[in-house]
Amino acid sequence: MKKSKAPIDVTTLVNAADILSLVASGAATSRGALLEASGLSRVTVTQRINALLNCGLIRETEETLKSGGRPTRVLALSESAGIILVANIGEKHIHVGVMDIQPAIIAQKTIPLSSPDSPANTLDQIRSAFDDLLSDGATANRLLIGISLSLPTPVDYKRGCVVGPSVLPGWDEFDIKSYMGLRYDAPVFVENDVNLMTIYEHRHNFRGVEDMFFIKAGTGIGSGIVTGGRIFRGAQGAAGDIGHIQFTSDDPPLCRCGKLGCVEARAGGWAIARDLTERGIAADNARDVVELVEKNKPEAIMLVRNAGRTIGEVASDVVSILNPSLIVVGGTLARSGEFLLSGVRELVYQRCLPLATRELQIVLSDPEGDSALFGAAHLVLEDIFSKAKVETLIQRFVHNMETARAA
């Protein structure tokens, strides 16, 4: 971000908070649209837009919109106005990154998860990785907008902590927000990885869809729910935990959670790998399963199709309750393509009433490997640039500019 030597008009910038929020959300991205959406006079809107442009919070893009007169340029957030630190904690590795506010990845790295049972040690690993990525100076003087962490566990979003048994033993009720806040002077966000993948899919590929159901079919099975255009978390952040819905049968398989007959124990990547191993075919995880499907191994294809039917059975209940217009299937097993998707479609259309499925689409997800990281960035942006909080962001931005000038 270029350092402007012009005096900072703090009052006008703070008053421009609503204009900045409208641009950030995409609700109004032209001068005419901002004039109409804000209800302010043309002079006031122009003054506030110019203040945001001059300090580098927004920019005019090359894209233009038709208007009554000459075309008007689209306004957008200035990518260099700030940075977001993001991390996706997996079961064996941590993917960390620095992102701008487009969002786009500036720098990233993957590190092994050395102490999964120790939240403090793992968070120290993440902080060290963040410091390494920031050490080259490329993002010097940019405001740290926020920190966002993705976890493969149930998360209480409001409190920023893991709740209940999970694949990260020892994390239950650990105050992640406070621990990360000791190092960074910026808001900290913590969310379940499936919800973040859902946010990515919705914001990048299906922004106009009001009601969407995302299924992650990977090592485990989970889902994310979008209703009214917003992520639905439930009372304790446990909404969408379809992997541990139980099906009764004569010989129910044991799940990792300790219960019998869970969807995950029948259709998760680890469960398919288990069944293949019992048939004398070497497989350890969901990636191995997909590789066998890609090699046209009939046993793997059969088990993936069966997994699709199991997922479709539980998805049909969700469709009957929530009536989404779109189901997106993602995760590692989604790389099996139609072998998995056909089973999901079969059971959903078989079990649901025609009214619920008449306009329902069931599609594969975007194969973006960093979807949880991008979802983590969107989580920060949508909160920080909301009408309730954007004024605080502007005040932090001004303070950061003044500090950089004085340095």
VENTATA-V644599 format. One record per residue. N is the residue number from 1. RES is the residue in three letters. SS is DSSP state (2 for helix, 1 for strand, 0 for the rest). OMEGA is omega as a letter, one per 30 degrees, with the letter a starting at -180 (NA if undefined). D_LAST is the distance of its C-alpha to the last C-alpha in whole Angstrom. Layout:
# VENTATA-V644599
{{N:RES:SS:OMEGA:D_LAST} {N:RES:SS:OMEGA:D_LAST}}
This chain:
# VENTATA-V644599
{{1:MET:0:a:15} {2:LYS:0:l:14} {3:LYS:0:l:12} {4:SER:0:l:14} {5:LYS:0:l:13} {6:ALA:0:l:16} {7:PRO:0:a:16} {8:ILE:0:l:16} {9:ASP:0:a:20} {10:VAL:2:a:20} {11:THR:2:l:23} {12:THR:2:l:25} {13:LEU:2:l:22} {14:VAL:2:l:24} {15:ASN:2:a:27} {16:ALA:0:a:27} {17:ALA:2:a:27} {18:ASP:2:l:30} {19:ILE:2:l:30} {20:LEU:2:l:27} {21:SER:2:l:30} {22:LEU:2:l:32} {23:VAL:2:a:31} {24:ALA:2:a:29} {25:SER:2:a:33} {26:GLY:0:a:35} {27:ALA:0:l:37} {28:ALA:0:a:36} {29:THR:0:l:34} {30:SER:0:a:35} {31:ARG:2:l:35} {32:GLY:2:l:39} {33:ALA:2:l:39} {34:LEU:2:l:36} {35:LEU:2:a:38} {36:GLU:2:a:41} {37:ALA:2:a:39} {38:SER:2:a:37} {39:GLY:0:a:40} {40:LEU:0:l:37} {41:SER:0:a:38} {42:ARG:2:a:37} {43:VAL:2:a:35} {44:THR:2:l:33} {45:VAL:2:l:33} {46:THR:2:l:32} {47:GLN:2:a:29} {48:ARG:2:l:28} {49:ILE:2:a:28} {50:ASN:2:l:26} {51:ALA:2:l:23} {52:LEU:2:l:23} {53:LEU:2:a:23} {54:ASN:2:a:20} {55:CYS:2:l:18} {56:GLY:0:l:19} {57:LEU:0:l:21} {58:ILE:1:l:24} {59:ARG:1:l:25} {60:GLU:1:a:29} {61:THR:1:l:31} {62:GLU:1:a:34} {63:GLU:1:l:36} {64:THR:1:l:38} {65:LEU:1:l:40} {66:LYS:0:l:44} {67:SER:0:l:44} {68:GLY:0:l:47} {69:GLY:0:l:45} {70:ARG:0:a:43} {71:PRO:0:l:41} {72:THR:1:a:38} {73:ARG:1:l:35} {74:VAL:1:l:34} {75:LEU:1:l:31} {76:ALA:1:l:29} {77:LEU:1:l:26} {78:SER:0:a:23} {79:GLU:2:a:23} {80:SER:2:a:19} {81:ALA:2:a:18} {82:GLY:1:l:18} {83:ILE:1:l:19} {84:ILE:1:l:22} {85:LEU:1:a:23} {86:VAL:1:l:27} {87:ALA:1:l:30} {88:ASN:1:a:34} {89:ILE:1:l:35} {90:GLY:0:a:39} {91:GLU:0:l:42} {92:LYS:0:a:41} {93:HIS:1:l:38} {94:ILE:1:l:34} {95:HIS:1:a:33} {96:VAL:1:a:29} {97:GLY:1:l:26} {98:VAL:1:a:23} {99:MET:1:l:24} {100:ASP:0:a:23} {101:ILE:0:l:24} {102:GLN:0:f:27} {103:PRO:0:l:28} {104:ALA:0:a:28} {105:ILE:1:l:27} {106:ILE:1:l:24} {107:ALA:1:a:25} {108:GLN:1:l:28} {109:LYS:1:l:30} {110:THR:1:a:33} {111:ILE:1:l:33} {112:PRO:1:l:37} {113:LEU:0:a:37} {114:SER:0:a:38} {115:SER:0:a:39} {116:PRO:0:a:40} {117:ASP:0:a:41} {118:SER:0:a:38} {119:PRO:2:a:36} {120:ALA:2:l:33} {121:ASN:2:l:33} {122:THR:2:l:33} {123:LEU:2:l:30} {124:ASP:2:l:29} {125:GLN:2:a:30} {126:ILE:2:l:28} {127:ARG:2:l:25} {128:SER:2:l:25} {129:ALA:2:l:26} {130:PHE:2:a:23} {131:ASP:2:l:20} {132:ASP:2:a:22} {133:LEU:2:a:22} {134:LEU:2:a:18} {135:SER:0:a:18} {136:ASP:0:l:18} {137:GLY:0:a:15} {138:ALA:0:a:17} {139:THR:0:a:15} {140:ALA:0:l:12} {141:ASN:0:l:10} {142:ARG:0:l:13} {143:LEU:1:l:15} {144:LEU:1:a:17} {145:ILE:1:a:20} {146:GLY:1:l:22} {147:ILE:1:a:24} {148:SER:1:a:28} {149:LEU:1:l:31} {150:SER:1:a:34} {151:LEU:1:a:37} {152:PRO:0:a:41} {153:THR:0:l:42} {154:PRO:0:a:43} {155:VAL:1:l:40} {156:ASP:1:a:40} {157:TYR:0:a:37} {158:LYS:0:a:36} {159:ARG:0:l:36} {160:GLY:0:a:34} {161:CYS:1:l:37} {162:VAL:1:l:40} {163:VAL:0:l:43} {164:GLY:0:l:46} {165:PRO:0:a:48} {166:SER:0:l:46} {167:VAL:0:l:45} {168:LEU:0:a:42} {169:PRO:0:l:44} {170:GLY:0:a:42} {171:TRP:0:a:40} {172:ASP:1:l:42} {173:GLU:0:l:40} {174:PHE:0:a:37} {175:ASP:0:a:34} {176:ILE:2:a:32} {177:LYS:2:a:29} {178:SER:2:a:29} {179:TYR:2:l:28} {180:MET:2:l:26} {181:GLY:2:l:24} {182:LEU:0:a:23} {183:ARG:0:a:21} {184:TYR:0:l:19} {185:ASP:0:a:18} {186:ALA:0:l:20} {187:PRO:1:l:24} {188:VAL:1:a:26} {189:PHE:1:l:30} {190:VAL:1:a:33} {191:GLU:1:l:36} {192:ASN:1:a:39} {193:ASP:2:a:39} {194:VAL:2:l:42} {195:ASN:2:l:40} {196:LEU:2:l:37} {197:MET:2:l:39} {198:THR:2:l:41} {199:ILE:2:l:38} {200:TYR:2:a:37} {201:GLU:2:a:41} {202:HIS:2:a:41} {203:ARG:2:a:38} {204:HIS:2:a:38} {205:ASN:2:a:42} {206:PHE:0:a:44} {207:ARG:0:a:42} {208:GLY:0:a:45} {209:VAL:0:a:47} {210:GLU:0:a:47} {211:ASP:0:a:49} {212:MET:1:l:48} {213:PHE:1:l:49} {214:PHE:1:l:47} {215:ILE:1:l:49} {216:LYS:1:l:47} {217:ALA:1:a:50} {218:GLY:0:l:48} {219:THR:0:l:49} {220:GLY:0:l:49} {221:ILE:1:l:50} {222:GLY:1:l:48} {223:SER:1:l:47} {224:GLY:1:a:45} {225:ILE:1:l:46} {226:VAL:1:l:45} {227:THR:1:a:47} {228:GLY:0:l:46} {229:GLY:0:a:43} {230:ARG:1:l:41} {231:ILE:1:l:41} {232:PHE:1:a:44} {233:ARG:0:a:43} {234:GLY:0:a:46} {235:ALA:0:a:46} {236:GLN:0:l:45} {237:GLY:0:a:43} {238:ALA:0:l:46} {239:ALA:0:l:47} {240:GLY:0:a:48} {241:ASP:0:a:49} {242:ILE:2:a:52} {243:GLY:2:a:52} {244:HIS:2:l:54} {245:ILE:0:a:57} {246:GLN:1:l:60} {247:PHE:0:l:63} {248:THR:0:l:66} {249:SER:0:a:69} {250:ASP:0:a:71} {251:ASP:0:a:69} {252:PRO:0:l:65} {253:PRO:0:l:63} {254:LEU:1:l:61} {255:CYS:0:l:57} {256:ARG:0:a:54} {257:CYS:0:l:53} {258:GLY:0:l:57} {259:LYS:0:a:59} {260:LEU:1:l:62} {261:GLY:0:l:62} {262:CYS:1:l:58} {263:VAL:2:a:57} {264:GLU:2:a:55} {265:ALA:2:l:57} {266:ARG:2:a:59} {267:ALA:2:l:57} {268:GLY:0:a:54} {269:GLY:2:a:53} {270:TRP:2:a:54} {271:ALA:2:l:57} {272:ILE:2:l:58} {273:ALA:2:l:57} {274:ARG:2:a:59} {275:ASP:2:l:62} {276:LEU:2:l:62} {277:THR:2:l:62} {278:GLU:2:l:65} {279:ARG:0:l:67} {280:GLY:0:l:66} {281:ILE:0:a:63} {282:ALA:0:l:60} {283:ALA:0:a:57} {284:ASP:0:a:54} {285:ASN:0:a:52} {286:ALA:2:l:51} {287:ARG:2:l:50} {288:ASP:2:l:53} {289:VAL:2:a:55} {290:VAL:2:l:53} {291:GLU:2:l:54} {292:LEU:2:l:58} {293:VAL:2:l:58} {294:GLU:2:l:57} {295:LYS:0:l:59} {296:ASN:0:l:62} {297:LYS:0:a:63} {298:PRO:2:a:65} {299:GLU:2:l:65} {300:ALA:2:l:61} {301:ILE:2:a:62} {302:MET:2:a:64} {303:LEU:2:l:62} {304:VAL:2:l:59} {305:ARG:2:l:61} {306:ASN:2:l:63} {307:ALA:2:l:59} {308:GLY:2:l:58} {309:ARG:2:l:61} {310:THR:2:l:60} {311:ILE:2:l:57} {312:GLY:2:l:59} {313:GLU:2:l:61} {314:VAL:2:l:58} {315:ALA:2:l:56} {316:SER:2:l:60} {317:ASP:2:l:59} {318:VAL:2:l:56} {319:VAL:2:a:57} {320:SER:2:a:60} {321:ILE:2:a:58} {322:LEU:2:a:54} {323:ASN:0:l:56} {324:PRO:0:l:53} {325:SER:0:a:53} {326:LEU:1:l:51} {327:ILE:1:l:51} {328:VAL:1:a:49} {329:VAL:1:a:50} {330:GLY:1:a:47} {331:GLY:0:a:46} {332:THR:2:a:47} {333:LEU:2:l:51} {334:ALA:2:l:50} {335:ARG:2:l:50} {336:SER:2:l:54} {337:GLY:0:a:54} {338:GLU:2:l:58} {339:PHE:2:l:59} {340:LEU:2:a:57} {341:LEU:2:a:57} {342:SER:2:l:60} {343:GLY:2:l:61} {344:VAL:2:a:58} {345:ARG:2:a:60} {346:GLU:2:a:64} {347:LEU:2:l:63} {348:VAL:2:a:61} {349:TYR:2:l:64} {350:GLN:2:a:67} {351:ARG:2:a:66} {352:CYS:0:l:64} {353:LEU:0:a:66} {354:PRO:2:l:66} {355:LEU:2:a:64} {356:ALA:2:a:61} {357:THR:2:a:61} {358:ARG:0:a:62} {359:GLU:0:a:59} {360:LEU:0:l:57} {361:GLN:1:l:55} {362:ILE:1:a:54} {363:VAL:1:l:52} {364:LEU:1:a:50} {365:SER:0:l:46} {366:ASP:0:a:44} {367:PRO:0:l:44} {368:GLU:0:a:40} {369:GLY:0:a:39} {370:ASP:0:a:35} {371:SER:2:l:37} {372:ALA:2:l:36} {373:LEU:2:l:32} {374:PHE:2:l:32} {375:GLY:2:l:34} {376:ALA:2:l:31} {377:ALA:2:l:29} {378:HIS:2:l:31} {379:LEU:2:l:31} {380:VAL:2:a:28} {381:LEU:2:a:28} {382:GLU:2:l:31} {383:ASP:2:a:30} {384:ILE:2:a:26} {385:PHE:0:l:27} {386:SER:0:a:31} {387:LYS:0:a:31} {388:ALA:0:a:31} {389:LYS:0:a:28} {390:VAL:2:l:26} {391:GLU:2:l:25} {392:THR:2:l:23} {393:LEU:2:a:21} {394:ILE:2:l:20} {395:GLN:2:l:19} {396:ARG:2:l:17} {397:PHE:2:l:15} {398:VAL:2:l:14} {399:HIS:2:l:12} {400:ASN:2:l:11} {401:MET:2:a:10} {402:GLU:2:l:9} {403:THR:2:l:6} {404:ALA:2:l:5} {405:ARG:2:a:6} {406:ALA:2:a:4} {407:ALA:0:NA:0}}
